[in-house]
Amino acid sequence: MRSMSKKPDAIFDYIVIGAGSAGCVIASRLAENDDVRVLLIEAGGRDNRLSIKMPSAFYMPLHDQKINWGYYSEPEPGLDYRRVHCPRGKVLGGSSSINGMVYIRGNRKDFDNWERLGATGWGYDSVLPYFKKSQRADLLNQNHRYKGHDGPLATTTGLMKNPLYAAFLEATRSAGFQLNEDVNGEYQEGFGPMPMTVDQGIRASTYHSFISKKSKTNLIISTNSLVNKLLIQEGVAKGVSYTKANRQLNVRANREIILCAGAINSPQILMLSGIGRAQDLRDLGIEVHCDLPGVGQNLMDHLEVYVQQASLLPISLHSHLGWLGKGLIGTKWLATRKGLGATNHFEAGGFIKSDPELDYPDIQFHFLPVAMSYDGKVKASQHGFQVHTGPMLSKSRGSIKLASSDPKDQPKIRFNYMSHEEDFVVFRKAIRTARSLFQQAPFDGIRGKELNPGEDFQSDDELNAFVRNNAESAYHPCGTCRMGVDEDSVVDPCARVKGINKLRVADASIFPRITNGNLNAPTIMVAERIADLIKSEQA
């Protein structure tokens, strides 16, 4: 193995690992200074697939192993020992190139809680400017205090042309819930439009938004490059070893290395580099550079189930799911970037409290005018509609551990889903609320039989069994390099790795607690703020 004592293959000011939701943002922002050279390393390739670009085809990349790590959890005891699918983007844009494109920032109390947990400077008032900095919203007649209009990331609101959206929102009002025109605004509770990261009919990944439209000669991107480890000397991150085209390369960073590989791969790379629980590393023959037991711990995620109802009227998207329907959608989208291909179809949803005494909502609903699984593998044989729903603030915690010292081996992922009884309580509330929404008057004449869970699942025990057998990940892993000041945290409030100089982690892995909603928006915010921190320290 080539050592750093020999001449590196190249020298840069900054090396960013992972061209995903965070990495593209940080690399782009650092490269705004023409006097620095930035290397962005990505394990995957280009984002030129139409299945990435077309919003309605988002389920297809979830199965495409050429642009997806294709991870699965270890058998989960709380889910009857099922292995849960955990797709992660392996392509320019990372998981922002394969996700459902829902733009939810989280609740203001999420970030105030981060600060109370030791993440100084990460309270809501401090992070709101960074949400706005990245955003280019198309929403009119909204409170501009909460909107950004000049950023690179386009967020749009669906047209909700399908009549089932209107029926759903009317049903939420009939059930006594408030209308909320902006779930990212002053308050989160209630139901209304769900913004999406779509730019004039095209998926707005972070690569599309922050990099592809710019020409920066000082930003070098190395694709199809698998990081082997960080090169560390005397407690300082000096460079990165990676493999490209069967050739091992070493590159050096004069200023900093920023790890943005996500909640699974960031702790994996740290551990492969000798940063983690010392005994675990020694057991795998890895030289220990920093005994940091928190690496890979505190893994969090959102689980969800589908509550599905048959439609008596042929007004759902079901008729478009065949080859002819998909072909017509694709043809129109290719020609115009409009129509059913230009939306993720998650155009309405909302948040409620499982208990009125709670400070803020803890259940999310995504409405979809068709009955099918998120990844498209399972769909009803008839017209229908559904909500995806589940707890947002589970107390269950899991871990990421190395399976071996080989960077090509998938790490051991265990979420420990449903390890707290409170999760079952909240799930039952979510399912019963969804059922009650579909029983409201606006669905009269539309509503057929319940397809999922079905009439056989009514009691607490029956619903618990349904959750154990059917709950799926919402693909929101985070927390595995937790930010804080206590001994178990991995990075400090400036995202610097404890015990190692010139190394930061900047992605969803540093979340102290999971946020209330989808994670792409807060991950982008984290990257924006850390980019500013880096630039201010180097000024």
C-alpha positions as CSV (number, residue, x, y, z in Angstrom):
1,M,0.0,0.0,0.0
2,R,1.2,3.4,-0.9
3,S,2.0,5.5,2.2
4,M,1.5,9.2,2.6
5,S,5.2,9.5,2.9
6,K,5.4,9.0,-0.8
7,K,4.2,11.6,-3.3
8,P,0.4,11.7,-3.4
9,D,-1.4,11.4,-6.7
10,A,-2.7,14.9,-6.3
11,I,-3.0,17.7,-3.7
12,F,-6.2,19.7,-3.0
13,D,-7.2,22.3,-0.4
14,Y,-10.4,20.4,0.5
15,I,-11.5,16.8,-0.2
16,V,-15.2,16.1,0.1
17,I,-16.2,12.4,0.3
18,G,-19.7,11.6,-1.1
19,A,-21.5,13.6,-3.8
20,G,-24.9,13.3,-2.1
21,S,-27.4,15.5,-0.4
22,A,-24.7,17.1,1.7
23,G,-21.5,16.6,-0.3
24,C,-22.7,18.4,-3.5
25,V,-23.7,21.4,-1.4
26,I,-20.4,21.7,0.5
27,A,-18.2,21.1,-2.5
28,S,-20.1,23.7,-4.5
29,R,-20.0,26.3,-1.7
30,L,-16.3,25.8,-1.0
31,A,-15.5,26.1,-4.7
32,E,-17.1,29.5,-4.7
33,N,-13.6,30.7,-3.6
34,D,-11.6,30.5,-6.8
35,D,-8.4,30.4,-4.9
36,V,-9.0,26.9,-3.5
37,R,-9.1,23.5,-5.2
38,V,-11.8,21.1,-4.2
39,L,-11.9,17.3,-4.9
40,L,-15.4,15.6,-4.7
41,I,-15.1,11.8,-4.5
42,E,-18.2,9.7,-5.4
43,A,-18.5,5.9,-5.3
44,G,-21.1,5.9,-8.0
45,G,-21.3,7.3,-11.5
46,R,-23.2,9.9,-13.5
47,D,-26.9,10.8,-12.9
48,N,-27.9,10.5,-16.6
49,R,-30.7,7.9,-16.2
50,L,-34.2,9.1,-17.2
51,S,-35.5,7.2,-14.1
52,I,-33.6,9.7,-12.0
53,K,-34.7,12.8,-14.0
54,M,-38.4,12.0,-14.2
55,P,-40.1,12.7,-10.8
56,S,-42.9,10.1,-11.2
57,A,-40.3,7.3,-11.8
58,F,-38.7,7.7,-8.4
59,Y,-39.5,4.1,-7.4
60,M,-37.3,2.7,-10.2
61,P,-33.9,3.8,-8.8
62,L,-34.8,2.1,-5.5
63,H,-34.1,-1.2,-7.3
64,D,-31.3,-0.2,-9.6
65,Q,-28.2,-1.6,-8.2
66,K,-26.0,0.5,-10.5
67,I,-27.0,3.7,-8.7
68,N,-28.0,2.2,-5.3
69,W,-26.0,0.6,-2.5
70,G,-28.9,-1.8,-2.1
71,Y,-28.4,-2.2,1.7
72,Y,-30.5,-4.4,3.9
73,S,-30.6,-4.4,7.7
74,E,-29.7,-7.4,9.8
75,P,-32.8,-9.4,10.9
76,E,-34.9,-7.0,13.0
77,P,-36.4,-8.7,16.2
78,G,-39.1,-6.0,16.5
79,L,-40.3,-6.8,12.9
80,D,-40.5,-10.6,13.2
81,Y,-36.8,-10.8,12.2
82,R,-37.4,-9.4,8.7
83,R,-34.4,-7.8,6.9
84,V,-35.5,-4.3,5.9
85,H,-34.5,-2.7,2.6
86,C,-32.5,0.4,3.0
87,P,-31.6,1.9,-0.4
88,R,-28.9,4.6,-0.5
89,G,-27.9,6.6,-3.5
90,K,-24.6,5.5,-5.2
91,V,-24.6,8.2,-7.9
92,L,-24.0,11.9,-8.3
93,G,-26.6,13.5,-6.1
94,G,-26.5,10.5,-3.7
95,S,-29.9,9.7,-2.1
96,S,-31.3,13.0,-3.4
97,S,-31.2,11.3,-6.8
98,I,-33.3,8.3,-5.7
99,N,-35.5,9.7,-3.0
100,G,-39.2,10.7,-3.1
101,M,-38.4,14.4,-3.5
102,V,-40.5,15.5,-0.5
103,Y,-39.3,18.8,0.9
104,I,-40.0,18.9,4.7
105,R,-37.7,20.9,7.0
106,G,-38.8,19.4,10.3
107,N,-40.4,21.1,13.3
108,R,-38.8,24.2,14.8
109,K,-38.6,22.3,18.1
110,D,-36.5,19.6,16.5
111,F,-33.6,22.1,16.2
112,D,-34.2,23.8,19.5
113,N,-33.9,20.3,21.0
114,W,-30.6,19.8,19.1
115,E,-29.3,22.9,20.8
116,R,-30.5,21.7,24.3
117,L,-28.7,18.4,23.6
118,G,-25.4,20.2,23.2
119,A,-25.4,21.2,19.5
120,T,-24.7,24.9,20.2
121,G,-25.7,27.2,17.3
122,W,-28.2,24.7,15.8
123,G,-31.4,26.1,17.3
124,Y,-34.2,27.0,14.9
125,D,-33.5,30.7,14.7
126,S,-29.9,29.8,13.8
127,V,-30.7,27.3,11.1
128,L,-33.7,29.0,9.4
129,P,-31.4,31.3,7.3
130,Y,-29.7,28.2,5.9
131,F,-32.9,26.6,4.9
132,K,-33.8,29.8,3.1
133,K,-30.3,30.1,1.6
134,S,-30.6,26.9,-0.4
135,Q,-34.2,27.3,-1.4
136,R,-35.8,28.7,-4.6
137,A,-39.5,28.4,-3.8
138,D,-42.3,28.9,-6.3
139,L,-45.0,29.3,-3.7
140,L,-47.0,32.6,-3.9
141,N,-48.8,34.5,-1.3
142,Q,-46.8,32.9,1.5
143,N,-45.1,34.4,4.4
144,H,-41.6,35.2,3.0
145,R,-40.1,35.0,6.5
146,Y,-39.9,31.2,6.0
147,K,-39.2,31.0,2.3
148,G,-36.1,31.3,0.3
149,H,-36.4,32.6,-3.3
150,D,-32.8,33.0,-4.6
151,G,-31.2,29.6,-3.8
152,P,-30.2,26.9,-6.2
153,L,-32.7,24.3,-4.9
154,A,-36.1,24.5,-6.6
155,T,-39.1,23.5,-4.5
156,T,-42.5,23.4,-6.1
157,T,-46.1,22.5,-5.1
158,G,-48.1,20.0,-7.1
159,L,-51.2,21.1,-9.0
160,M,-53.3,18.4,-7.2
161,K,-55.4,17.9,-10.4
162,N,-56.6,14.5,-9.3
163,P,-59.9,14.8,-7.4
164,L,-58.8,12.5,-4.7
165,Y,-56.4,15.1,-3.3
166,A,-59.3,17.5,-2.7
167,A,-61.3,14.7,-1.1
168,F,-58.5,13.9,1.2
169,L,-58.0,17.5,2.3
170,E,-61.7,18.0,2.8
171,A,-61.7,14.8,4.8
172,T,-59.0,16.1,7.2
173,R,-61.1,19.2,7.8
174,S,-64.2,17.1,8.4
175,A,-62.3,15.2,10.9
176,G,-61.4,18.3,12.8
177,F,-57.9,18.9,11.7
178,Q,-56.7,22.4,10.6
179,L,-55.6,23.3,7.1
180,N,-52.0,24.2,6.9
181,E,-50.9,25.9,3.6
182,D,-47.2,25.7,4.6
183,V,-46.0,22.8,6.7
184,N,-42.5,24.4,6.6
185,G,-43.8,27.7,7.9
186,E,-44.8,29.2,11.2
187,Y,-46.3,25.9,12.5
188,Q,-46.2,22.3,11.3
189,E,-49.4,20.7,12.5
190,G,-52.3,20.2,10.1
191,F,-52.8,19.1,6.5
192,G,-52.1,20.8,3.2
193,P,-49.7,20.8,0.2
194,M,-46.4,18.9,0.4
195,P,-43.6,20.7,-1.4
196,M,-41.3,18.7,-3.6
197,T,-37.8,19.2,-5.0
198,V,-38.7,19.4,-8.6
199,D,-37.3,22.0,-11.0
200,Q,-39.4,22.7,-14.1
201,G,-40.5,19.0,-14.2
202,I,-37.1,17.5,-13.5
203,R,-35.8,16.0,-10.2
204,A,-33.9,18.7,-8.3
205,S,-31.1,16.6,-6.8
206,T,-28.3,18.4,-5.1
207,Y,-26.0,17.6,-8.0
208,H,-28.6,19.0,-10.4
209,S,-29.2,22.1,-8.2
210,F,-25.8,23.0,-6.9
211,I,-23.2,21.7,-9.4
212,S,-24.4,20.6,-12.8
213,K,-25.4,24.2,-13.9
214,K,-22.1,25.7,-12.8
215,S,-18.7,25.5,-14.5
216,K,-16.0,25.6,-11.9
217,T,-12.5,24.6,-12.9
218,N,-11.4,24.4,-9.3
219,L,-14.0,21.7,-8.5
220,I,-12.8,18.3,-9.6
221,I,-15.2,15.4,-9.4
222,S,-14.0,11.8,-9.3
223,T,-16.8,9.3,-9.9
224,N,-16.7,5.5,-9.6
225,S,-14.2,6.0,-6.8
226,L,-14.6,3.8,-3.7
227,V,-13.0,5.3,-0.6
228,N,-10.8,2.7,1.2
229,K,-9.9,4.8,4.2
230,L,-8.8,8.2,5.4
231,L,-5.0,8.6,5.7
232,I,-4.2,9.8,9.2
233,Q,-0.8,10.8,10.7
234,E,-0.3,11.7,14.3
235,G,-4.0,12.6,14.9
236,V,-4.3,14.6,11.7
237,A,-6.4,13.7,8.6
238,K,-3.9,14.1,5.8
239,G,-5.6,12.5,2.8
240,V,-7.8,9.8,1.3
241,S,-7.1,6.5,-0.2
242,Y,-9.6,5.4,-2.9
243,T,-9.9,2.9,-5.7
244,K,-10.8,3.9,-9.2
245,A,-10.6,1.7,-12.3
246,N,-8.8,-1.0,-10.2
247,R,-6.1,1.5,-9.3
248,Q,-5.5,2.7,-5.8
249,L,-4.9,6.4,-5.5
250,N,-3.8,8.6,-2.6
251,V,-4.8,12.2,-2.5
252,R,-3.8,14.9,0.1
253,A,-5.8,17.7,1.6
254,N,-3.9,20.8,2.7
255,R,-6.8,22.3,4.6
256,E,-9.6,19.8,5.5
257,I,-11.4,16.6,4.6
258,I,-15.2,16.7,4.9
259,L,-16.9,13.3,5.1
260,C,-20.4,13.4,3.6
261,A,-21.1,9.8,2.8
262,G,-24.3,9.5,4.8
263,A,-25.6,7.8,7.9
264,I,-24.3,4.3,6.8
265,N,-21.2,5.0,4.9
266,S,-19.8,7.9,7.0
267,P,-19.4,5.8,10.1
268,Q,-18.2,2.9,7.9
269,I,-15.4,5.0,6.5
270,L,-14.4,6.4,9.9
271,M,-14.1,2.9,11.3
272,L,-12.2,1.6,8.3
273,S,-9.8,4.5,9.0
274,G,-9.2,3.5,12.6
275,I,-11.8,5.9,14.2
276,G,-14.3,4.1,16.4
277,R,-14.6,1.7,19.3
278,A,-11.0,0.6,19.7
279,Q,-11.6,-3.1,20.6
280,D,-14.0,-3.6,17.7
281,L,-11.4,-2.2,15.3
282,R,-8.5,-4.3,16.7
283,D,-10.7,-7.4,16.4
284,L,-10.8,-6.7,12.6
285,G,-7.1,-5.9,12.4
286,I,-7.6,-2.2,11.9
287,E,-5.0,0.2,13.3
288,V,-6.6,2.5,15.9
289,H,-6.1,6.2,15.5
290,C,-8.9,7.4,17.8
291,D,-10.9,5.4,20.3
292,L,-14.3,7.0,19.6
293,P,-17.1,4.5,20.8
294,G,-20.0,6.7,19.5
295,V,-19.1,6.1,15.9
296,G,-21.9,4.0,14.3
297,Q,-24.2,4.3,17.4
298,N,-27.5,6.2,17.8
299,L,-28.9,5.0,14.4
300,M,-32.4,6.3,13.9
301,D,-35.0,6.0,11.1
302,H,-38.7,6.4,10.3
303,L,-40.9,3.4,9.8
304,E,-44.2,3.6,8.0
305,V,-47.2,1.5,6.9
306,Y,-49.7,1.9,4.1
307,V,-53.4,2.3,4.9
308,Q,-55.1,1.7,1.6
309,Q,-58.7,2.1,0.5
310,A,-60.4,0.8,-2.7
311,S,-62.0,3.5,-4.9
312,L,-65.5,2.9,-6.4
313,L,-64.7,5.5,-9.1
314,P,-62.0,5.0,-11.8
315,I,-60.3,8.2,-10.8
316,S,-57.0,7.0,-9.2
317,L,-53.7,6.6,-10.9
318,H,-54.3,2.8,-11.3
319,S,-55.2,3.0,-15.0
320,H,-51.7,4.6,-15.6
321,L,-49.7,1.7,-14.1
322,G,-49.7,-0.5,-17.1
323,W,-47.1,-0.4,-19.9
324,L,-49.4,1.8,-22.1
325,G,-50.2,4.2,-19.3
326,K,-46.6,4.5,-18.3
327,G,-45.5,5.0,-21.9
328,L,-48.0,7.8,-22.5
329,I,-46.8,9.5,-19.3
330,G,-43.2,9.2,-20.3
331,T,-43.8,10.4,-23.8
332,K,-45.5,13.6,-22.6
333,W,-42.8,14.2,-20.0
334,L,-40.0,13.8,-22.5
335,A,-41.7,16.2,-24.9
336,T,-42.9,18.9,-22.4
337,R,-41.5,18.1,-18.9
338,K,-45.1,18.3,-17.8
339,G,-48.0,16.0,-16.9
340,L,-48.1,13.1,-14.5
341,G,-44.4,12.4,-15.1
342,A,-43.5,15.8,-13.6
343,T,-44.7,15.1,-10.1
344,N,-43.8,12.7,-7.3
345,H,-47.6,12.5,-6.6
346,F,-47.0,13.0,-2.9
347,E,-48.8,16.4,-3.3
348,A,-50.8,16.4,0.0
349,G,-50.2,15.3,3.6
350,G,-49.7,16.6,7.1
351,F,-48.8,16.2,10.7
352,I,-50.8,15.4,13.8
353,K,-50.1,14.7,17.5
354,S,-50.7,11.2,18.8
355,D,-51.5,12.8,22.2
356,P,-53.0,16.3,22.6
357,E,-50.5,16.9,25.5
358,L,-47.5,16.7,23.2
359,D,-45.5,19.9,22.4
360,Y,-45.6,19.2,18.7
361,P,-46.8,16.6,16.2
362,D,-45.2,13.1,16.0
363,I,-47.2,11.5,13.2
364,Q,-46.8,12.2,9.5
365,F,-49.1,11.4,6.6
366,H,-48.3,11.3,2.9
367,F,-51.4,10.9,0.7
368,L,-51.1,9.1,-2.7
369,P,-54.0,8.8,-5.2
370,V,-53.2,5.1,-5.9
371,A,-52.8,2.0,-3.9
372,M,-49.2,0.7,-4.2
373,S,-46.0,0.2,-2.2
374,Y,-43.5,3.0,-2.1
375,D,-41.0,1.1,-4.2
376,G,-43.6,0.1,-6.8
377,K,-43.2,-3.7,-6.2
378,V,-46.7,-4.2,-4.8
379,K,-49.8,-2.6,-6.2
380,A,-53.5,-3.2,-5.8
381,S,-55.3,-4.8,-8.7
382,Q,-58.0,-2.0,-8.7
383,H,-58.4,1.7,-8.2
384,G,-57.6,3.0,-4.8
385,F,-55.8,5.5,-2.6
386,Q,-53.7,5.5,0.5
387,V,-51.7,7.3,3.1
388,H,-48.2,6.4,4.3
389,T,-48.0,7.0,8.0
390,G,-46.0,6.2,11.1
391,P,-44.2,7.7,14.1
392,M,-41.7,10.5,13.6
393,L,-40.0,10.5,17.0
394,S,-39.3,6.9,17.9
395,K,-37.0,6.2,20.9
396,S,-35.6,3.1,19.2
397,R,-31.9,3.2,18.4
398,G,-29.7,1.0,16.4
399,S,-26.1,0.8,15.1
400,I,-23.7,0.5,12.2
401,K,-20.8,-2.0,12.6
402,L,-18.2,-3.2,10.2
403,A,-18.6,-6.7,8.9
404,S,-14.9,-6.8,7.9
405,S,-12.0,-4.5,7.1
406,D,-12.8,-4.7,3.4
407,P,-14.5,-1.4,2.2
408,K,-16.5,-3.4,-0.4
409,D,-18.3,-5.3,2.3
410,Q,-21.7,-4.0,3.4
411,P,-21.6,-3.0,7.1
412,K,-23.9,-4.6,9.6
413,I,-27.0,-2.4,9.9
414,R,-29.3,-3.0,12.8
415,F,-32.1,-0.4,13.5
416,N,-33.7,-2.1,16.5
417,Y,-37.1,-1.0,15.1
418,M,-40.0,-1.2,17.5
419,S,-37.9,-1.8,20.5
420,H,-40.0,0.7,22.5
421,E,-43.7,-0.1,23.3
422,E,-44.5,3.6,22.7
423,D,-43.8,3.0,19.0
424,F,-46.7,0.6,18.8
425,V,-49.0,3.0,20.6
426,V,-48.2,5.8,18.0
427,F,-48.5,3.4,15.1
428,R,-52.0,2.3,16.2
429,K,-53.0,5.9,16.5
430,A,-51.7,6.7,13.0
431,I,-53.5,3.7,11.4
432,R,-56.8,4.5,13.2
433,T,-56.6,8.2,12.3
434,A,-56.0,7.3,8.6
435,R,-59.0,5.0,8.7
436,S,-61.1,7.7,10.2
437,L,-60.1,10.2,7.5
438,F,-61.2,7.7,4.8
439,Q,-64.6,7.4,6.5
440,Q,-65.3,11.1,6.3
441,A,-68.2,12.4,4.1
442,P,-65.9,13.7,1.3
443,F,-65.1,10.1,0.5
444,D,-68.8,9.0,0.3
445,G,-69.5,7.6,-3.1
446,I,-65.7,7.0,-3.6
447,R,-64.9,4.8,-0.7
448,G,-64.8,1.0,-1.4
449,K,-63.5,-1.6,1.0
450,E,-60.3,-1.2,3.0
451,L,-57.5,-3.0,1.2
452,N,-54.7,-2.6,3.8
453,P,-54.6,-3.5,6.7
454,G,-58.1,-4.9,6.0
455,E,-61.1,-5.5,8.2
456,D,-59.4,-8.4,10.0
457,F,-57.0,-6.0,11.8
458,Q,-58.9,-4.1,14.5
459,S,-57.7,-4.9,18.0
460,D,-54.4,-3.5,19.4
461,D,-52.8,-7.0,19.1
462,E,-53.9,-7.3,15.5
463,L,-52.6,-3.9,14.6
464,N,-49.3,-4.6,16.4
465,A,-49.0,-7.8,14.3
466,F,-49.8,-5.9,11.1
467,V,-47.0,-3.4,11.9
468,R,-44.5,-6.1,12.7
469,N,-45.2,-7.9,9.4
470,N,-45.6,-4.9,7.1
471,A,-43.8,-1.8,8.4
472,E,-41.1,-0.5,6.0
473,S,-38.4,2.0,6.3
474,A,-39.1,5.5,5.0
475,Y,-35.4,5.6,4.1
476,H,-34.4,8.2,6.7
477,P,-31.3,6.8,8.5
478,C,-29.4,9.3,10.6
479,G,-27.6,10.0,13.8
480,T,-24.6,7.6,13.5
481,C,-21.9,10.3,14.0
482,R,-23.9,12.3,16.5
483,M,-23.1,15.9,17.1
484,G,-22.7,17.1,20.7
485,V,-20.4,17.8,23.6
486,D,-20.8,14.7,25.8
487,E,-18.4,11.8,25.8
488,D,-20.5,9.6,23.4
489,S,-20.8,12.2,20.7
490,V,-18.6,11.9,17.6
491,V,-18.4,15.5,16.3
492,D,-18.5,18.8,18.1
493,P,-21.0,21.6,17.2
494,C,-18.8,22.7,14.4
495,A,-18.9,19.1,12.9
496,R,-15.2,18.5,13.7
497,V,-14.4,14.8,14.5
498,K,-13.2,14.5,18.1
499,G,-9.6,13.6,18.5
500,I,-8.7,14.0,14.8
501,N,-7.7,17.4,13.3
502,K,-8.7,18.6,9.9
503,L,-11.6,16.2,9.6
504,R,-15.3,16.9,9.7
505,V,-18.5,15.0,9.1
506,A,-21.3,16.9,7.5
507,D,-24.5,14.9,6.6
508,A,-27.5,13.3,8.3
509,S,-25.2,11.1,10.4
510,I,-24.5,14.1,12.7
511,F,-28.1,14.7,13.6
512,P,-28.4,14.5,17.4
513,R,-32.1,13.5,17.0
514,I,-34.1,12.6,14.0
515,T,-36.2,15.4,12.6
516,N,-40.0,15.4,12.3
517,G,-40.4,14.6,8.6
518,N,-38.3,13.7,5.5
519,L,-34.6,14.3,5.9
520,N,-33.4,15.7,2.6
521,A,-34.1,19.3,3.5
522,P,-32.4,19.3,6.9
523,T,-29.4,17.5,5.5
524,I,-29.0,20.2,2.9
525,M,-29.4,22.8,5.6
526,V,-26.6,21.1,7.7
527,A,-24.3,21.2,4.7
528,E,-25.0,24.9,4.1
529,R,-24.2,25.8,7.6
530,I,-21.1,23.7,7.9
531,A,-19.8,25.1,4.6
532,D,-20.2,28.6,6.1
533,L,-18.4,27.4,9.3
534,I,-15.5,26.1,7.2
535,K,-15.2,29.3,5.2
536,S,-15.3,31.5,8.3
537,E,-12.6,29.5,10.0
538,Q,-10.3,29.6,6.9
539,A,-10.9,33.3,6.3
